[in-house]
Amino acid sequence: MLTFLPKSIRHKFILLIVLVAVPIAVFDVYQASNQKQQITEDTIKDLARSSQSVVNKLSDLIDTSHELLLGLSHANEITGGDTLACTALLHKIGEHFSKYTNFSFVNRDKYIVCSSGALPKPVHVLNSPNINAAFDTGKFAVSPFKFGVLTGKPILVFSEPVMNERDEVIGAVNNGLSLTWLATFLSETSKRPDERIVVFDGKGTVLASHPAHVFPVGEKVLTDSLLNMAGEVKNGTGMFQDAAGEQMIAAFATIPHIPNGAHVASFISMDVLQEQITVELYQRLTILALLLVASLVLAWVGMRAFLLNPIQRLVALADTLAAGNLHARSDVGDDSGELGRLGLAFNHMAEALDARTKGMARAIEDAERASKVKSEFLASMSHELRTPLNAVLGFAQMMQYDPENPLSEKQNTQIEHILSGGNHLLKLVNDILDLARIEANQTSLTPEDIDAKGVISDAIDMVVPVGEERGVTIINHFNEKPLQQIRTDAVRFKQVVLNLLSNAIKFNNKGGTVIVDGNITDDGFLHISIADSGVGIATREGDDIFNMFHRVDVDPMVATEEGTGIGLTVSKMLITQMAGRIGFESEVGVGSTFWIELPLVSNSNVLIWADALRVGIDAIDSDHQVLVSLLNRTSHQSIAATNLADIILELIDYTQYHFKREELIMTVCNYPDLDNHIALHRKMTKQVKELADEWHRHPNLETLKRLRDFLRTWLIEHILHVDRSLTPYANGKKKEILAALNSLD
Ligand code: ADP
């Protein structure tokens, strides 16, 4: 399930952050596209505000002029016909309202009769559109934009009719408004650096612009596109092409009251607007990216500190515990958080395991001690039994062959019974003695390089007569194979082969066969198989048949002639001591194949315990034997075997246990080099653990071989050169050593 997910927490976390970041980024891009709309709208609003404020300003000024002129039109100085009074008033007003120029009064005949400025003689004004309009309509009138004759600057002129009581127009008051301030006003009004504003009349003549150089005042330089759009839109937004063909977006506004029309256009280039939108989008994305990177870094640092480090420490702790150091404890926080609780759970587990391991070690030791006592007892008992038994058998034989006192037939039959029962008993006693010796580590092996063919042929020759007696044929295929030399104890090897051969005959059917065969295994052993066509063994028996006194479907308390149930136990012990392995396959009613495997001379993965390795201190020797057999067991497992890890763990555990015992013995014996030896033990433990850790991390043949080679070399070196130096100090201290070891744990 969800196999695509990364395995490490680190990678999962990064994936999680990315998963969170993606919707945020999508949302931001969506927001950015909304923002694009917003920028366009804001820009249009800014443009409209510029245009509108120009129109408002002009409208205000026109309205002010209107109010001013309206007031004047009712003044007695104006209506009374007194030119001097009129001139004085207009002069005063002109001074006061400096924005306006040329206050004047035109009489019924359209002569300027008084003015705020100098007027040497009345001037006839017949063609003034605003004066004419005021006369014609009787209402306030505004001229189209004009350009001052002297200044060349644009101006507006206003006229308000003067009425008599009968509402007849009897003249008009006028003033002018110069628009020179308009350019400054435009530059103040403009909101954006890239904005352009132009004020122009209905014919396209420029009255003012910002920036001033873009559209020179008084010239008709506006494109038709702009002019048409302004006339069409009046007040609103539109697009047009400028003289260079560039697309512009503009806000238009129309100035009221002006004959022939007048417009304000504020605009910017569409390209500029687009660029601005792009820049803002990039800015936004850059900020988003920076924020994401910052949050990623923060989350990463936080995760390392609060999650990954504690987890790594817990993993390291678990590895240390798995490697056998049950004294290691978690240092991850208190018990409030999940990881703290996990750490505490580890601690509890380690304590429980430690207690159980110690208990097990104690139990194993007790069992070993009991087994040893039992073996010693059996060995001595067997010895005690053998002497009288030999006497019984000897005297029985003497009675049988005594020429002076020949036995009757009946007596002879009875003596035969005594001899047969006695021989069976002697075999039993001999077997038990053998077993007891092996169990008490009293057997000495002499490993040598031998050719297995010779030993097997000898063994077959020895059992052929028994086979013939029972009608069983022995076929030797082993002789035909080109096989290599093995390293083993020839006598013990022959003993095992004999035991297997005699079982194969004993548990065979009349007319049955026994086939002996062999081959070389991939991991450096000689495989010898002895297959019979006999009764077979039920699967449920399993490896039980290698247990002492175990006889299939036979009450162990009732010994029959068929056997004792010790042979296979002895065989397994001997084969194991010789760094080999033993096993069988069987089918009831079809037959059994028992096999043994012994190391070839070339196999350097195993170590055979021999007298040469004996230190002479029982506890240390038996520890060494356990270590050797554990080491050999690692060579008997395939790399994929699940119990290989257990064996390695047991090997490391036992090594530590052995160090502890050895150090105790050294203390008891007052060994002078104890400190150095302890330091050596620590170093070894560390090295073994490092190699075991490496094997746990990379469980392959190469790392296993390195661990095995190290242990093997160390075992030999340690035993031959270091532990031997302890032997002289242990002389005569057997009891003290035993007592000290009993008190351990
Ligand atoms: P013994 O042969 O003296 O009884 P062993 O330890 O050699 O003792 O064998 C134990 C038991 O295993 C036998 O009693 C027998 O029941 C069973 N066994 C051993 N070898 C065979 C075989 N080849 N076929 C069937 N059963 C066997």
Residues whose N, C-alpha, C, O or C-beta is under 5 A from the ligand:
A	BS01	ADP	N503 A504 F507 G534 G536 I537 I545 H550 R551 V552 E562 G563 T564 G565 I566 G567 L568 T569 S592
